[in-house]
């Protein structure tokens, strides 16, 4: 019912713990004990190195320390690094990659502009197109580069057609065939 507490789910963990705790009328000391039992990975290491020896640790201090330490970085350089290094994962479809890259681009380029700053739409579109093509699997990327799409939408359509044709040409070794 309550997930393990990892460095990737701190907000979700504390939200779930507090909702379940209110249903069960748990006190904050009880929630602290449960949270300590649910520690995993880097969060457990952080706790053991920094918080385990604190004598007056309570639930609120524990939660604040964990949330602050594992807060996802929101700096431009962090978001831009995620955007510029995005690549298609093994089982990820072209369309899923396009949605992921658009989200990263929006977070990176639109969320970090100061008042009055703007980036030309054409430059932003070229950057999105470039990163999408760069992030494609090699077997798809080569053919998309040859097609030389003029915009992101066209590149996604071309890459999707290539991926579909490749999956139609590649037999599925996991399917049952009747070859008698």
Steps between C-alpha positions, in 0.01 A plus 500: 500500500785738583785497245866482593670837545754552221673806359250507212170499690540715811194720436281201410626304802425770757164578343399132515637454852308802628172395333526145635613636836196723529272206416668287767524785753878457514703744703804673354738279702326195351534643147870564567551133596318384185698742281829371643392141424425595138840658423685364196814571300641852507235619745603232751866595451419869553300419813774282648770757424313816599188442704539175695718665763273803552345448843203737470387390152125511459276428203489860377881543516549159337260581215650846444857363489410221255289720272760779491790264437330304220314787337533475124732765367313765305793692359528583131824303464343187653189520280706579189729203566197270523359646176823488304588144605157344442514182292241247395484217754497136391123441502398866452297584193585796279180676607579446869848644444352802323267571794783457751734730306229765459442492875872531573530783248209686657639456852846603389433792269168644613521461877836674538444818301522815710257791467535653158723221368383303204639253253402514138240241407700394195816437706301309762337288225840422343641405839204267564535341154875457543473334841219271388699373201816474708316296764359239261635145486777477240298273267226764479716811527702431184188483284345809659820698437491395133134612477608841638168601661434873525316493832442294813156371402628374165801336667271316743279379214799377297661331800170335594458360147858368507446339840175340381662363185794364700270325745301350210818369338649360820339172605386469858687202641260489794192431291371149447514396138332206334763387251386144423 
